[in-house]
């Protein structure tokens, strides 16, 4: 796969007016980025990828449903060697799709394949203050404080 770039401005000066060239097409090999999911919890998705010497990386995300566009959630400095990202804005029990785009100063870019991630459900907090009291010979009354507020 190749990326095509048309350069019109200055092409006549570079290649000579005598040739009558008004545009030049350059082909650069398309770089790809292999993104890996390092870990997933109900609070965070951690991504990693090998460096492709990009000037910057854009981390893009969308919810895993049809029709939604990718949104850039982070711009990272590629020159600093950063090739990991922790998304701490996830919502438990939600499916997301991620991709990473590498940007270069010459206009070429690299793009990862989309990866799908299912964010886990938040663990339930343990109840506290459990007490037991007998009520006659065949009943026990249990009381506790609900830590989640979700039970009835």
N, CA, C and O atoms as a GROMACS GRO file, in nm:
protein
  608
    1UNK      N    1   0.084  -0.117   0.000
    1UNK     CA    2   0.000   0.000   0.000
    1UNK      C    3   0.089   0.123   0.000
    1UNK      O    4   0.191   0.126   0.069
    2UNK      N    5   0.052   0.225  -0.075
    2UNK     CA    6   0.130   0.348  -0.085
    2UNK      C    7   0.040   0.469  -0.061
    2UNK      O    8  -0.080   0.466  -0.088
    3UNK      N    9   0.100   0.573  -0.011
    3UNK     CA   10   0.033   0.702   0.001
    3UNK      C   11   0.078   0.788  -0.115
    3UNK      O   12   0.197   0.790  -0.148
    4UNK      N   13  -0.014   0.858  -0.179
    4UNK     CA   14   0.017   0.941  -0.294
    4UNK      C   15   0.013   1.088  -0.252
    4UNK      O   16  -0.080   1.130  -0.184
    5UNK      N   17   0.115   1.164  -0.292
    5UNK     CA   18   0.122   1.306  -0.260
    5UNK      C   19   0.147   1.383  -0.388
    5UNK      O   20   0.243   1.354  -0.459
    6UNK      N   21   0.063   1.481  -0.418
    6UNK     CA   22   0.083   1.569  -0.533
    6UNK      C   23   0.143   1.699  -0.483
    6UNK      O   24   0.089   1.764  -0.394
    7UNK      N   25   0.255   1.737  -0.541
    7UNK     CA   26   0.322   1.860  -0.503
    7UNK      C   27   0.319   1.952  -0.624
    7UNK      O   28   0.387   1.927  -0.724
    8UNK      N   29   0.239   2.059  -0.614
    8UNK     CA   30   0.226   2.152  -0.726
    8UNK      C   31   0.307   2.278  -0.705
    8UNK      O   32   0.368   2.329  -0.799
    9UNK      N   33   0.308   2.328  -0.584
    9UNK     CA   34   0.379   2.452  -0.555
    9UNK      C   35   0.529   2.428  -0.564
    9UNK      O   36   0.582   2.340  -0.496
   10UNK      N   37   0.595   2.502  -0.645
   10UNK     CA   38   0.739   2.493  -0.657
   10UNK      C   39   0.789   2.382  -0.747
   10UNK      O   40   0.910   2.370  -0.767
   11UNK      N   41   0.701   2.301  -0.801
   11UNK     CA   42   0.744   2.189  -0.885
   11UNK      C   43   0.812   2.238  -1.012
   11UNK      O   44   0.909   2.178  -1.058
   12UNK      N   45   0.762   2.346  -1.068
   12UNK     CA   46   0.822   2.400  -1.191
   12UNK      C   47   0.965   2.446  -1.166
   12UNK      O   48   1.053   2.426  -1.251
   13UNK      N   49   0.988   2.507  -1.050
   13UNK     CA   50   1.123   2.554  -1.019
   13UNK      C   51   1.217   2.438  -0.995
   13UNK      O   52   1.333   2.441  -1.038
   14UNK      N   53   1.170   2.336  -0.928
   14UNK     CA   54   1.255   2.222  -0.896
   14UNK      C   55   1.291   2.139  -1.018
   14UNK      O   56   1.405   2.094  -1.032
   15UNK      N   57   1.198   2.118  -1.104
   15UNK     CA   58   1.220   2.027  -1.216
   15UNK      C   59   1.246   2.098  -1.348
   15UNK      O   60   1.280   2.035  -1.448
   16UNK      N   61   1.229   2.229  -1.348
   16UNK     CA   62   1.264   2.306  -1.469
   16UNK      C   63   1.142   2.343  -1.551
   16UNK      O   64   1.057   2.259  -1.582
   17UNK      N   65   1.136   2.470  -1.584
   17UNK     CA   66   1.026   2.519  -1.667
   17UNK      C   67   1.030   2.459  -1.807
   17UNK      O   68   0.926   2.443  -1.871
   18UNK      N   69   1.150   2.427  -1.854
   18UNK     CA   70   1.164   2.375  -1.990
   18UNK      C   71   1.092   2.242  -2.008
   18UNK      O   72   1.049   2.210  -2.118
   19UNK      N   73   1.079   2.165  -1.900
   19UNK     CA   74   1.012   2.034  -1.910
   19UNK      C   75   0.860   2.048  -1.909
   19UNK      O   76   0.790   1.955  -1.948
   20UNK      N   77   0.810   2.163  -1.865
   20UNK     CA   78   0.665   2.185  -1.861
   20UNK      C   79   0.594   2.103  -1.755
   20UNK      O   80   0.477   2.070  -1.770
   21UNK      N   81   0.664   2.070  -1.649
   21UNK     CA   82   0.605   1.989  -1.543
   21UNK      C   83   0.530   2.079  -1.446
   21UNK      O   84   0.586   2.177  -1.396
   22UNK      N   85   0.404   2.046  -1.420
   22UNK     CA   86   0.325   2.127  -1.328
   22UNK      C   87   0.296   2.055  -1.197
   22UNK      O   88   0.252   2.118  -1.100
   23UNK      N   89   0.318   1.926  -1.192
   23UNK     CA   90   0.300   1.854  -1.066
   23UNK      C   91   0.387   1.729  -1.066
   23UNK      O   92   0.421   1.675  -1.171
   24UNK      N   93   0.421   1.684  -0.948
   24UNK     CA   94   0.503   1.565  -0.930
   24UNK      C   95   0.433   1.477  -0.829
   24UNK      O   96   0.380   1.527  -0.730
   25UNK      N   97   0.431   1.347  -0.853
   25UNK     CA   98   0.370   1.253  -0.760
   25UNK      C   99   0.479   1.170  -0.695
   25UNK      O  100   0.561   1.108  -0.764
   26UNK      N  101   0.480   1.168  -0.562
   26UNK     CA  102   0.574   1.086  -0.487
   26UNK      C  103   0.497   0.974  -0.420
   26UNK      O  104   0.386   0.996  -0.372
   27UNK      N  105   0.555   0.856  -0.417
   27UNK     CA  106   0.494   0.743  -0.347
   27UNK      C  107   0.581   0.705  -0.228
   27UNK      O  108   0.702   0.684  -0.243
   28UNK      N  109   0.520   0.697  -0.112
   28UNK     CA  110   0.590   0.654   0.008
   28UNK      C  111   0.521   0.528   0.058
   28UNK      O  112   0.399   0.520   0.054
   29UNK      N  113   0.596   0.430   0.106
   29UNK     CA  114   0.530   0.313   0.162
   29UNK      C  115   0.447   0.351   0.283
   29UNK      O  116   0.492   0.428   0.368
   30UNK      N  117   0.326   0.298   0.292
   30UNK     CA  118   0.238   0.325   0.406
   30UNK      C  119   0.289   0.246   0.526
   30UNK      O  120   0.302   0.124   0.518
   31UNK      N  121   0.317   0.313   0.636
   31UNK     CA  122   0.360   0.246   0.758
   31UNK      C  123   0.236   0.200   0.833
   31UNK      O  124   0.131   0.264   0.826
   32UNK      N  125   0.249   0.089   0.903
   32UNK     CA  126   0.139   0.043   0.986
   32UNK      C  127   0.187   0.032   1.130
   32UNK      O  128   0.305   0.009   1.156
   33UNK      N  129   0.095   0.050   1.222
   33UNK     CA  130   0.125   0.043   1.364
   33UNK      C  131   0.049  -0.075   1.422
   33UNK      O  132  -0.071  -0.090   1.399
   34UNK      N  133   0.118  -0.158   1.496
   34UNK     CA  134   0.056  -0.275   1.560
   34UNK      C  135   0.024  -0.241   1.705
   34UNK      O  136   0.114  -0.242   1.789
   35UNK      N  137  -0.102  -0.211   1.735
   35UNK     CA  138  -0.142  -0.173   1.871
   35UNK      C  139  -0.177  -0.298   1.950
   35UNK      O  140  -0.242  -0.390   1.899
   36UNK      N  141  -0.132  -0.301   2.076
   36UNK     CA  142  -0.160  -0.412   2.166
   36UNK      C  143  -0.234  -0.360   2.288
   36UNK      O  144  -0.200  -0.255   2.342
   37UNK      N  145  -0.334  -0.434   2.332
   37UNK     CA  146  -0.402  -0.403   2.458
   37UNK      C  147  -0.320  -0.467   2.569
   37UNK      O  148  -0.307  -0.589   2.575
   38UNK      N  149  -0.265  -0.383   2.657
   38UNK     CA  150  -0.181  -0.432   2.767
   38UNK      C  151  -0.267  -0.481   2.882
   38UNK      O  152  -0.242  -0.588   2.938
   39UNK      N  153  -0.370  -0.403   2.918
   39UNK     CA  154  -0.460  -0.443   3.026
   39UNK      C  155  -0.593  -0.369   3.013
   39UNK      O  156  -0.602  -0.262   2.952
   40UNK      N  157  -0.696  -0.430   3.073
   40UNK     CA  158  -0.830  -0.371   3.075
   40UNK      C  159  -0.888  -0.392   3.214
   40UNK      O  160  -0.892  -0.505   3.264
   41UNK      N  161  -0.934  -0.284   3.276
   41UNK     CA  162  -1.009  -0.294   3.400
   41UNK      C  163  -1.135  -0.209   3.384
   41UNK      O  164  -1.158  -0.151   3.278
   42UNK      N  165  -1.214  -0.203   3.487
   42UNK     CA  166  -1.335  -0.120   3.480
   42UNK      C  167  -1.302   0.029   3.483
   42UNK      O  168  -1.388   0.112   3.455
   43UNK      N  169  -1.176   0.064   3.516
   43UNK     CA  170  -1.135   0.204   3.526
   43UNK      C  171  -1.044   0.249   3.412
   43UNK      O  172  -1.032   0.369   3.387
   44UNK      N  173  -0.978   0.154   3.341
   44UNK     CA  174  -0.871   0.194   3.250
   44UNK      C  175  -0.846   0.090   3.142
   44UNK      O  176  -0.857  -0.031   3.164
   45UNK      N  177  -0.812   0.141   3.022
   45UNK     CA  178  -0.762   0.057   2.914
   45UNK      C  179  -0.620   0.104   2.885
   45UNK      O  180  -0.597   0.223   2.863
   46UNK      N  181  -0.526   0.012   2.886
   46UNK     CA  182  -0.386   0.045   2.862
   46UNK      C  183  -0.344  -0.011   2.727
   46UNK      O  184  -0.358  -0.130   2.700
   47UNK      N  185  -0.292   0.080   2.639
   47UNK     CA  186  -0.250   0.043   2.504
   47UNK      C  187  -0.100   0.062   2.488
   47UNK      O  188  -0.040   0.145   2.557
   48UNK      N  189  -0.040  -0.015   2.396
   48UNK     CA  190   0.101  -0.003   2.367
   48UNK      C  191   0.123  -0.033   2.220
   48UNK      O  192   0.047  -0.108   2.159
   49UNK      N  193   0.229   0.025   2.162
   49UNK     CA  194   0.264  -0.002   2.022
   49UNK      C  195   0.413   0.021   2.005
   49UNK      O  196   0.472   0.101   2.078
   50UNK      N  197   0.476  -0.047   1.910
   50UNK     CA  198   0.617  -0.022   1.884
   50UNK      C  199   0.635   0.113   1.816
   50UNK      O  200   0.548   0.157   1.740
   51UNK      N  201   0.746   0.178   1.843
   51UNK     CA  202   0.773   0.308   1.782
   51UNK      C  203   0.790   0.294   1.632
   51UNK      O  204   0.855   0.201   1.583
   52UNK      N  205   0.731   0.388   1.558
   52UNK     CA  206   0.752   0.397   1.413
   52UNK      C  207   0.813   0.533   1.379
   52UNK      O  208   0.795   0.585   1.269
   53UNK      N  209   0.887   0.589   1.476
   53UNK     CA  210   0.958   0.716   1.462
   53UNK      C  211   0.868   0.829   1.412
   53UNK      O  212   0.910   0.909   1.328
   54UNK      N  213   0.746   0.834   1.462
   54UNK     CA  214   0.653   0.940   1.423
   54UNK      C  215   0.684   1.066   1.502
   54UNK      O  216   0.739   1.060   1.612
   55UNK      N  217   0.647   1.181   1.446
   55UNK     CA  218   0.660   1.308   1.516
   55UNK      C  219   0.560   1.314   1.632
   55UNK      O  220   0.589   1.368   1.739
   56UNK      N  221   0.441   1.258   1.609
   56UNK     CA  222   0.336   1.256   1.711
   56UNK      C  223   0.247   1.135   1.686
   56UNK      O  224   0.244   1.079   1.576
   57UNK      N  225   0.175   1.096   1.790
   57UNK     CA  226   0.077   0.988   1.779
   57UNK      C  227  -0.058   1.041   1.823
   57UNK      O  228  -0.068   1.110   1.924
   58UNK      N  229  -0.161   1.010   1.747
   58UNK     CA  230  -0.298   1.041   1.786
   58UNK      C  231  -0.364   0.912   1.829
   58UNK      O  232  -0.366   0.815   1.753
   59UNK      N  233  -0.418   0.909   1.950
   59UNK     CA  234  -0.494   0.793   1.996
   59UNK      C  235  -0.641   0.828   1.974
   59UNK      O  236  -0.690   0.929   2.023
   60UNK      N  237  -0.710   0.743   1.899
   60UNK     CA  238  -0.850   0.768   1.863
   60UNK      C  239  -0.937   0.657   1.918
   60UNK      O  240  -0.896   0.541   1.927
   61UNK      N  241  -1.061   0.694   1.956
   61UNK     CA  242  -1.153   0.598   2.016
   61UNK      C  243  -1.295   0.628   1.971
   61UNK      O  244  -1.332   0.742   1.943
   62UNK      N  245  -1.374   0.522   1.965
   62UNK     CA  246  -1.518   0.536   1.947
   62UNK      C  247  -1.585   0.421   2.020
   62UNK      O  248  -1.524   0.316   2.044
   63UNK      N  249  -1.711   0.443   2.057
   63UNK     CA  250  -1.785   0.332   2.116
   63UNK      C  251  -1.809   0.231   2.007
   63UNK      O  252  -1.825   0.266   1.890
   64UNK      N  253  -1.813   0.106   2.045
   64UNK     CA  254  -1.822  -0.003   1.947
   64UNK      C  255  -1.966  -0.021   1.900
   64UNK      O  256  -2.031  -0.122   1.928
   65UNK      N  257  -2.015   0.080   1.827
   65UNK     CA  258  -2.146   0.067   1.764
   65UNK      C  259  -2.137   0.128   1.624
   65UNK      O  260  -2.043   0.201   1.594
   66UNK      N  261  -2.232   0.098   1.543
   66UNK     CA  262  -2.226   0.141   1.403
   66UNK      C  263  -2.257   0.290   1.390
   66UNK      O  264  -2.342   0.344   1.461
   67UNK      N  265  -2.187   0.354   1.296
   67UNK     CA  266  -2.218   0.492   1.263
   67UNK      C  267  -2.145   0.598   1.341
   67UNK      O  268  -2.150   0.715   1.305
   68UNK      N  269  -2.077   0.560   1.448
   68UNK     CA  270  -2.006   0.661   1.527
   68UNK      C  271  -1.867   0.683   1.469
   68UNK      O  272  -1.802   0.588   1.425
   69UNK      N  273  -1.821   0.807   1.468
   69UNK     CA  274  -1.689   0.842   1.417
   69UNK      C  275  -1.585   0.833   1.528
   69UNK      O  276  -1.616   0.848   1.646
   70UNK      N  277  -1.460   0.809   1.487
   70UNK     CA  278  -1.350   0.812   1.582
   70UNK      C  279  -1.327   0.955   1.630
   70UNK      O  280  -1.342   1.050   1.554
   71UNK      N  281  -1.291   0.967   1.757
   71UNK     CA  282  -1.259   1.096   1.818
   71UNK      C  283  -1.118   1.085   1.875
   71UNK      O  284  -1.084   0.985   1.938
   72UNK      N  285  -1.035   1.188   1.854
   72UNK     CA  286  -0.901   1.190   1.911
   72UNK      C  287  -0.912   1.215   2.061
   72UNK      O  288  -0.966   1.316   2.104
   73UNK      N  289  -0.860   1.121   2.140
   73UNK     CA  290  -0.865   1.135   2.286
   73UNK      C  291  -0.729   1.172   2.345
   73UNK      O  292  -0.720   1.209   2.462
   74UNK      N  293  -0.622   1.162   2.263
   74UNK     CA  294  -0.490   1.200   2.312
   74UNK      C  295  -0.398   1.228   2.195
   74UNK      O  296  -0.405   1.163   2.091
   75UNK      N  297  -0.311   1.327   2.213
   75UNK     CA  298  -0.203   1.357   2.119
   75UNK      C  299  -0.073   1.344   2.197
   75UNK      O  300  -0.052   1.415   2.295
   76UNK      N  301   0.013   1.253   2.153
   76UNK     CA  302   0.136   1.223   2.226
   76UNK      C  303   0.258   1.261   2.143
   76UNK      O  304   0.257   1.248   2.021
   77UNK      N  305   0.361   1.308   2.209
   77UNK     CA  306   0.486   1.347   2.143
   77UNK      C  307   0.564   1.222   2.104
   77UNK      O  308   0.611   1.149   2.190
   78UNK      N  309   0.578   1.199   1.974
   78UNK     CA  310   0.651   1.082   1.926
   78UNK      C  311   0.800   1.093   1.947
   78UNK      O  312   0.867   0.991   1.963
   79UNK      N  313   0.853   1.214   1.948
   79UNK     CA  314   0.997   1.235   1.965
   79UNK      C  315   1.045   1.196   2.105
   79UNK      O  316   1.162   1.163   2.124
   80UNK      N  317   0.955   1.199   2.202
   80UNK     CA  318   0.993   1.165   2.339
   80UNK      C  319   0.997   1.014   2.361
   80UNK      O  320   1.034   0.968   2.469
   81UNK      N  321   0.960   0.938   2.260
   81UNK     CA  322   0.962   0.792   2.273
   81UNK      C  323   0.835   0.735   2.334
   81UNK      O  324   0.830   0.616   2.366
   82UNK      N  325   0.734   0.818   2.350
   82UNK     CA  326   0.608   0.771   2.409
   82UNK      C  327   0.535   0.681   2.311
   82UNK      O  328   0.502   0.723   2.200
   83UNK      N  329   0.511   0.558   2.352
   83UNK     CA  330   0.434   0.467   2.268
   83UNK      C  331   0.340   0.381   2.353
   83UNK      O  332   0.314   0.264   2.322
   84UNK      N  333   0.288   0.442   2.459
   84UNK     CA  334   0.186   0.380   2.543
   84UNK      C  335   0.082   0.486   2.578
   84UNK      O  336   0.109   0.606   2.575
   85UNK      N  337  -0.038   0.440   2.612
   85UNK     CA  338  -0.143   0.531   2.654
   85UNK      C  339  -0.237   0.459   2.749
   85UNK      O  340  -0.273   0.344   2.726
   86UNK      N  341  -0.276   0.527   2.856
   86UNK     CA  342  -0.375   0.475   2.950
   86UNK      C  343  -0.500   0.561   2.939
   86UNK      O  344  -0.499   0.679   2.973
   87UNK      N  345  -0.607   0.501   2.890
   87UNK     CA  346  -0.735   0.570   2.880
   87UNK      C  347  -0.810   0.552   3.011
   87UNK      O  348  -0.862   0.445   3.040
   88UNK      N  349  -0.815   0.659   3.089
   88UNK     CA  350  -0.881   0.656   3.220
   88UNK      C  351  -1.018   0.721   3.215
   88UNK      O  352  -1.074   0.757   3.318
   89UNK      N  353  -1.072   0.736   3.094
   89UNK     CA  354  -1.205   0.797   3.080
   89UNK      C  355  -1.310   0.694   3.038
   89UNK      O  356  -1.419   0.731   2.995
   90UNK      N  357  -1.278   0.566   3.051
   90UNK     CA  358  -1.370   0.461   3.009
   90UNK      C  359  -1.486   0.447   3.106
   90UNK      O  360  -1.477   0.486   3.223
   91UNK      N  361  -1.594   0.392   3.056
   91UNK     CA  362  -1.713   0.367   3.136
   91UNK      C  363  -1.727   0.215   3.150
   91UNK      O  364  -1.721   0.143   3.050
   92UNK      N  365  -1.747   0.164   3.273
   92UNK     CA  366  -1.761   0.020   3.291
   92UNK      C  367  -1.872  -0.038   3.204
   92UNK      O  368  -1.972   0.027   3.176
   93UNK      N  369  -1.852  -0.163   3.163
   93UNK     CA  370  -1.950  -0.238   3.084
   93UNK      C  371  -1.978  -0.172   2.948
   93UNK      O  372  -2.092  -0.170   2.902
   94UNK      N  373  -1.872  -0.118   2.886
   94UNK     CA  374  -1.884  -0.052   2.755
   94UNK      C  375  -1.780  -0.110   2.661
   94UNK      O  376  -1.668  -0.141   2.702
   95UNK      N  377  -1.817  -0.125   2.535
   95UNK     CA  378  -1.724  -0.172   2.432
   95UNK      C  379  -1.673  -0.053   2.353
   95UNK      O  380  -1.750   0.034   2.313
   96UNK      N  381  -1.541  -0.050   2.330
   96UNK     CA  382  -1.478   0.057   2.255
   96UNK      C  383  -1.395  -0.001   2.141
   96UNK      O  384  -1.357  -0.118   2.143
   97UNK      N  385  -1.369   0.084   2.042
   97UNK     CA  386  -1.274   0.053   1.936
   97UNK      C  387  -1.168   0.163   1.940
   97UNK      O  388  -1.200   0.282   1.949
   98UNK      N  389  -1.042   0.122   1.932
   98UNK     CA  390  -0.929   0.214   1.935
   98UNK      C  391  -0.847   0.200   1.807
   98UNK      O  392  -0.848   0.096   1.742
   99UNK      N  393  -0.778   0.307   1.772
   99UNK     CA  394  -0.676   0.302   1.669
   99UNK      C  395  -0.574   0.411   1.700
   99UNK      O  396  -0.605   0.508   1.770
  100UNK      N  397  -0.452   0.394   1.648
  100UNK     CA  398  -0.345   0.491   1.671
  100UNK      C  399  -0.294   0.536   1.536
  100UNK      O  400  -0.272   0.455   1.445
  101UNK      N  401  -0.275   0.667   1.523
  101UNK     CA  402  -0.225   0.726   1.399
  101UNK      C  403  -0.090   0.793   1.430
  101UNK      O  404  -0.079   0.873   1.522
  102UNK      N  405   0.012   0.757   1.351
  102UNK     CA  406   0.142   0.822   1.362
  102UNK      C  407   0.152   0.933   1.260
  102UNK      O  408   0.121   0.912   1.142
  103UNK      N  409   0.193   1.052   1.303
  103UNK     CA  410   0.203   1.167   1.214
  103UNK      C  411   0.350   1.201   1.189
  103UNK      O  412   0.433   1.194   1.280
  104UNK      N  413   0.380   1.239   1.065
  104UNK     CA  414   0.517   1.272   1.026
  104UNK      C  415   0.519   1.413   0.967
  104UNK      O  416   0.419   1.459   0.912
  105UNK      N  417   0.633   1.480   0.980
  105UNK     CA  418   0.643   1.619   0.933
  105UNK      C  419   0.633   1.631   0.781
  105UNK      O  420   0.607   1.740   0.731
  106UNK      N  421   0.652   1.526   0.708
  106UNK     CA  422   0.645   1.531   0.563
  106UNK      C  423   0.504   1.499   0.511
  106UNK      O  424   0.484   1.489   0.390
  107UNK      N  425   0.409   1.484   0.600
  107UNK     CA  426   0.271   1.462   0.559
  107UNK      C  427   0.230   1.317   0.553
  107UNK      O  428   0.110   1.287   0.548
  108UNK      N  429   0.325   1.226   0.553
  108UNK     CA  430   0.293   1.084   0.553
  108UNK      C  431   0.239   1.048   0.691
  108UNK      O  432   0.271   1.115   0.789
  109UNK      N  433   0.159   0.945   0.698
  109UNK     CA  434   0.115   0.902   0.829
  109UNK      C  435   0.105   0.750   0.833
  109UNK      O  436   0.103   0.684   0.730
  110UNK      N  437   0.099   0.698   0.955
  110UNK     CA  438   0.084   0.554   0.977
  110UNK      C  439  -0.044   0.534   1.056
  110UNK      O  440  -0.080   0.617   1.139
  111UNK      N  441  -0.112   0.426   1.029
  111UNK     CA  442  -0.240   0.401   1.096
  111UNK      C  443  -0.246   0.255   1.140
  111UNK      O  444  -0.208   0.165   1.065
  112UNK      N  445  -0.294   0.234   1.260
  112UNK     CA  446  -0.312   0.097   1.309
  112UNK      C  447  -0.446   0.043   1.263
  112UNK      O  448  -0.534   0.118   1.221
  113UNK      N  449  -0.460  -0.085   1.272
  113UNK     CA  450  -0.591  -0.146   1.255
  113UNK      C  451  -0.675  -0.112   1.378
  113UNK      O  452  -0.620  -0.080   1.484
  114UNK      N  453  -0.806  -0.118   1.364
  114UNK     CA  454  -0.893  -0.095   1.480
  114UNK      C  455  -0.887  -0.217   1.571
  114UNK      O  456  -0.885  -0.331   1.525
  115UNK      N  457  -0.884  -0.191   1.701
  115UNK     CA  458  -0.891  -0.300   1.797
  115UNK      C  459  -1.011  -0.278   1.887
  115UNK      O  460  -1.044  -0.165   1.923
  116UNK      N  461  -1.076  -0.386   1.922
  116UNK     CA  462  -1.196  -0.380   2.004
  116UNK      C  463  -1.162  -0.418   2.148
  116UNK      O  464  -1.087  -0.512   2.173
  117UNK      N  465  -1.218  -0.342   2.242
  117UNK     CA  466  -1.193  -0.365   2.384
  117UNK      C  467  -1.326  -0.362   2.458
  117UNK      O  468  -1.408  -0.273   2.437
  118UNK      N  469  -1.347  -0.460   2.545
  118UNK     CA  470  -1.465  -0.463   2.631
  118UNK      C  471  -1.422  -0.427   2.773
  118UNK      O  472  -1.347  -0.501   2.837
  119UNK      N  473  -1.471  -0.314   2.821
  119UNK     CA  474  -1.438  -0.270   2.957
  119UNK      C  475  -1.524  -0.350   3.054
  119UNK      O  476  -1.645  -0.364   3.035
  120UNK      N  477  -1.461  -0.401   3.158
  120UNK     CA  478  -1.529  -0.488   3.253
  120UNK      C  479  -1.627  -0.411   3.342
  120UNK      O  480  -1.624  -0.288   3.350
  121UNK      N  481  -1.710  -0.486   3.407
  121UNK     CA  482  -1.805  -0.428   3.503
  121UNK      C  483  -1.731  -0.401   3.634
  121UNK      O  484  -1.646  -0.480   3.675
  122UNK      N  485  -1.764  -0.291   3.698
  122UNK     CA  486  -1.701  -0.256   3.826
  122UNK      C  487  -1.734  -0.363   3.929
  122UNK      O  488  -1.848  -0.409   3.936
  123UNK      N  489  -1.636  -0.403   4.009
  123UNK     CA  490  -1.664  -0.503   4.112
  123UNK      C  491  -1.756  -0.446   4.218
  123UNK      O  492  -1.756  -0.326   4.246
  124UNK      N  493  -1.835  -0.534   4.275
  124UNK     CA  494  -1.924  -0.491   4.383
  124UNK      C  495  -1.846  -0.478   4.512
  124UNK      O  496  -1.760  -0.561   4.543
  125UNK      N  497  -1.876  -0.374   4.586
  125UNK     CA  498  -1.814  -0.355   4.717
  125UNK      C  499  -1.880  -0.449   4.817
  125UNK      O  500  -1.999  -0.478   4.807
  126UNK      N  501  -1.800  -0.496   4.911
  126UNK     CA  502  -1.853  -0.589   5.011
  126UNK      C  503  -1.943  -0.514   5.109
  126UNK      O  504  -1.914  -0.400   5.148
  127UNK      N  505  -2.052  -0.578   5.149
  127UNK     CA  506  -2.136  -0.514   5.252
  127UNK      C  507  -2.058  -0.509   5.384
  127UNK      O  508  -1.964  -0.585   5.405
  128UNK      N  509  -2.100  -0.420   5.471
  128UNK     CA  510  -2.033  -0.408   5.601
  128UNK      C  511  -2.136  -0.411   5.713
  128UNK      O  512  -2.256  -0.396   5.689
  129UNK      N  513  -2.088  -0.429   5.834
  129UNK     CA  514  -2.175  -0.424   5.951
  129UNK      C  515  -2.272  -0.540   5.962
  129UNK      O  516  -2.383  -0.523   6.011
  130UNK      N  517  -2.232  -0.659   5.916
  130UNK     CA  518  -2.322  -0.774   5.922
  130UNK      C  519  -2.345  -0.815   6.068
  130UNK      O  520  -2.252  -0.836   6.145
  131UNK      N  521  -2.474  -0.827   6.102
  131UNK     CA  522  -2.512  -0.877   6.235
  131UNK      C  523  -2.617  -0.985   6.217
  131UNK      O  524  -2.693  -0.986   6.120
  132UNK      N  525  -2.619  -1.077   6.312
  132UNK     CA  526  -2.717  -1.185   6.311
  132UNK      C  527  -2.782  -1.193   6.449
  132UNK      O  528  -2.716  -1.185   6.552
  133UNK      N  529  -2.913  -1.208   6.447
  133UNK     CA  530  -2.986  -1.218   6.575
  133UNK      C  531  -3.091  -1.328   6.560
  133UNK      O  532  -3.163  -1.332   6.460
  134UNK      N  533  -3.100  -1.413   6.657
  134UNK     CA  534  -3.200  -1.520   6.654
  134UNK      C  535  -3.336  -1.462   6.688
  134UNK      O  536  -3.350  -1.374   6.772
  135UNK      N  537  -3.435  -1.515   6.621
  135UNK     CA  538  -3.574  -1.479   6.648
  135UNK      C  539  -3.651  -1.609   6.664
  135UNK      O  540  -3.706  -1.664   6.569
  136UNK      N  541  -3.652  -1.655   6.785
  136UNK     CA  542  -3.715  -1.783   6.812
  136UNK      C  543  -3.620  -1.896   6.781
  136UNK      O  544  -3.498  -1.878   6.776
  137UNK      N  545  -3.675  -2.014   6.759
  137UNK     CA  546  -3.592  -2.132   6.738
  137UNK      C  547  -3.570  -2.162   6.590
  137UNK      O  548  -3.484  -2.244   6.556
  138UNK      N  549  -3.645  -2.098   6.501
  138UNK     CA  550  -3.633  -2.132   6.359
  138UNK      C  551  -3.604  -2.012   6.269
  138UNK      O  552  -3.612  -2.025   6.146
  139UNK      N  553  -3.569  -1.896   6.326
  139UNK     CA  554  -3.541  -1.778   6.244
  139UNK      C  555  -3.415  -1.707   6.289
  139UNK      O  556  -3.385  -1.699   6.408
  140UNK      N  557  -3.342  -1.655   6.190
  140UNK     CA  558  -3.227  -1.570   6.218
  140UNK      C  559  -3.246  -1.443   6.136
  140UNK      O  560  -3.272  -1.450   6.016
  141UNK      N  561  -3.233  -1.330   6.200
  141UNK     CA  562  -3.245  -1.201   6.132
  141UNK      C  563  -3.106  -1.149   6.100
  141UNK      O  564  -3.023  -1.132   6.189
  142UNK      N  565  -3.079  -1.124   5.970
  142UNK     CA  566  -2.951  -1.071   5.925
  142UNK      C  567  -2.968  -0.925   5.886
  142UNK      O  568  -3.066  -0.889   5.820
  143UNK      N  569  -2.876  -0.841   5.927
  143UNK     CA  570  -2.874  -0.700   5.890
  143UNK      C  571  -2.734  -0.664   5.842
  143UNK      O  572  -2.635  -0.716   5.894
  144UNK      N  573  -2.725  -0.574   5.743
  144UNK     CA  574  -2.596  -0.527   5.693
  144UNK      C  575  -2.613  -0.392   5.626
  144UNK      O  576  -2.725  -0.350   5.598
  145UNK      N  577  -2.502  -0.325   5.602
  145UNK     CA  578  -2.503  -0.197   5.531
  145UNK      C  579  -2.462  -0.224   5.386
  145UNK      O  580  -2.358  -0.285   5.361
  146UNK      N  581  -2.543  -0.177   5.294
  146UNK     CA  582  -2.518  -0.197   5.153
  146UNK      C  583  -2.411  -0.096   5.106
  146UNK      O  584  -2.432   0.025   5.113
  147UNK      N  585  -2.298  -0.146   5.058
  147UNK     CA  586  -2.188  -0.058   5.016
  147UNK      C  587  -2.206  -0.007   4.873
  147UNK      O  588  -2.146   0.095   4.837
  148UNK      N  589  -2.288  -0.074   4.791
  148UNK     CA  590  -2.306  -0.034   4.652
  148UNK      C  591  -2.427   0.055   4.632
  148UNK      O  592  -2.429   0.140   4.542
  149UNK      N  593  -2.527   0.037   4.714
  149UNK     CA  594  -2.650   0.111   4.694
  149UNK      C  595  -2.732   0.058   4.579
  149UNK      O  596  -2.828   0.123   4.536
  150UNK      N  597  -2.697  -0.060   4.526
  150UNK     CA  598  -2.765  -0.113   4.409
  150UNK      C  599  -2.868  -0.218   4.444
  150UNK      O  600  -2.959  -0.244   4.365
  151UNK      N  601  -2.854  -0.280   4.559
  151UNK     CA  602  -2.947  -0.387   4.596
  151UNK      C  603  -3.074  -0.328   4.659
  151UNK      O  604  -3.074  -0.218   4.714
  152UNK      N  605  -3.178  -0.406   4.650
  152UNK     CA  606  -3.306  -0.364   4.709
  152UNK      C  607  -3.331  -0.445   4.833
  152UNK      O  608  -3.433  -0.427   4.899
   0.00000   0.00000   0.00000
